[in-house]
């Protein structure tokens, strides 16, 4: 296995709202791919509880090569998580 030249980071932010929470998840491109824009994607999800926000984030991370290691009481309202580079996608269209 070789060391990766760049880290792939997934960012998230959980915002309390009157009817629950808004979970925003986004990933920024690598430096080489930054010519296409500031984000690879942004997801906005409305959930009713912090537990549901954590579950949604954990599911998204599982699909993208990451995982949560803290329980929901320790989950900060915003953060970044290192991902494996292209765990299920080879970068080709």
C-alpha positions as CSV (number, residue, x, y, z in Angstrom):
1,X,0.0,0.0,0.0
2,X,1.3,3.5,-0.8
3,X,0.7,6.8,1.0
4,X,-1.9,9.1,-0.6
5,X,-0.7,12.4,-2.0
6,X,-3.8,14.2,-0.8
7,X,-6.5,13.6,1.8
8,X,-10.1,13.3,0.7
9,X,-12.2,15.1,3.3
10,X,-15.9,15.0,3.8
11,X,-17.4,17.9,5.7
12,X,-20.6,18.1,7.6
13,X,-22.7,20.6,9.6
14,X,-25.8,20.0,11.7
15,X,-27.9,23.0,12.3
16,X,-30.9,23.1,14.8
17,X,-34.1,24.3,13.2
18,X,-37.6,24.8,14.7
19,X,-38.9,21.5,13.3
20,X,-35.7,19.4,13.8
21,X,-32.2,19.6,12.3
22,X,-30.6,20.3,8.9
23,X,-27.7,18.1,8.0
24,X,-25.4,19.4,5.3
25,X,-22.7,17.1,3.9
26,X,-20.2,18.2,1.2
27,X,-16.9,17.2,-0.3
28,X,-14.3,19.5,-1.8
29,X,-12.3,18.4,-4.8
30,X,-8.6,17.7,-4.7
31,X,-6.3,20.5,-5.8
32,X,-5.9,18.9,-9.3
33,X,-9.7,18.8,-9.7
34,X,-10.5,22.2,-8.2
35,X,-10.8,23.8,-11.7
36,X,-14.3,22.4,-11.8
37,X,-15.7,24.2,-8.8
38,X,-15.5,24.5,-5.0
39,X,-17.5,21.4,-4.2
40,X,-17.9,17.9,-5.7
41,X,-21.4,17.8,-4.2
42,X,-23.5,19.2,-1.4
43,X,-26.3,17.3,0.3
44,X,-29.0,19.0,2.5
45,X,-31.1,16.7,4.6
46,X,-33.8,17.6,7.1
47,X,-34.1,15.2,10.0
48,X,-36.2,15.2,13.2
49,X,-33.5,14.4,15.7
50,X,-29.7,14.4,16.4
51,X,-29.8,10.6,16.3
52,X,-31.3,10.6,12.8
53,X,-28.7,13.1,11.7
54,X,-25.9,10.8,13.0
55,X,-27.5,7.8,11.3
56,X,-27.8,9.6,8.0
57,X,-24.2,10.8,8.2
58,X,-23.0,7.3,9.2
59,X,-24.8,5.8,6.2
60,X,-23.3,8.4,3.8
61,X,-19.8,7.7,5.2
62,X,-20.2,4.0,4.8
63,X,-20.9,4.5,1.1
64,X,-17.9,6.8,0.7
65,X,-15.1,4.9,2.6
66,X,-15.4,6.5,6.1
67,X,-16.9,5.7,9.4
68,X,-17.9,7.3,12.7
69,X,-16.0,6.3,15.8
70,X,-17.8,8.4,18.4
71,X,-21.3,7.9,19.8
72,X,-24.0,10.4,19.1
73,X,-23.6,12.3,22.3
74,X,-20.0,13.2,21.3
75,X,-20.8,14.1,17.7
76,X,-20.0,17.8,17.2
77,X,-22.3,20.0,15.2
78,X,-19.7,20.4,12.5
79,X,-16.6,18.6,11.4
80,X,-14.6,16.9,8.7
81,X,-13.8,13.3,8.2
82,X,-11.0,11.7,6.2
83,X,-12.2,9.3,3.5
84,X,-10.4,6.6,1.5
85,X,-9.7,7.9,-2.0
86,X,-12.2,6.5,-4.5
87,X,-13.2,3.4,-2.4
88,X,-15.9,2.4,-4.9
89,X,-15.2,4.6,-7.9
90,X,-12.0,4.7,-9.9
91,X,-12.3,8.4,-10.9
92,X,-13.2,7.7,-14.5
93,X,-16.6,8.6,-15.9
